[in-house]
Every structure is written in structure tokens, then in C-alpha cells.
Amino acid sequence: RLPEAPPSATREEVAAALQYNTIQYDDLISRPDVGRDDILNWSRAKAVLNDYRAAAQGYTHLLGMQGS
């Protein structure tokens, strides 16, 4: 039996995620003022926008599995 699909993002969630849409991972982590919460929010936004490869990149960074 397949698990139920997660609920779709709301309009508000998509609108918030779109604010991160133009930010590339390398640009994000190259800024000295970017912290854990910024990377987490960026990763969540990418997941909401179904950009799972980018989201995984951010989560991997947070888990310390990838160098800065």
C-alpha cells in the first residue's frame, strides 16, 4: 500500500517560497552573514517549489555532509 501524498502547498507557502527562487546555492553559502536558519528556509522553499535536488543540497550542507 502506498502512503498518502502530502498536501499541496498553499498559495501563501508558494508565494513565500518564490522569494527564494532566484537564489542559487553557491550564492547563498558564499555570504558570510548567512546562517543555519537561512539555509534551512532556502531548502524548505526549494522543496515547496518541487526543486528537490536543490533542497537536498541545502539539507546536506546543514547535516555537515558537504564542505562549505
LINPENOR-V151108 format. One record per helix or strand of 2 or more residues. SS is the DSSP state (2 for helix, 1 for strand). FROM is the first residue (numbers start at 1). LEN is the number of residues. Records with the same first field share a line. If there is no record, write none. Layout:
SS->FROM-LEN ; FROM-LEN
//
This chain:
2->11-8 ; 25-6 ; 36-13 ; 52-11
//
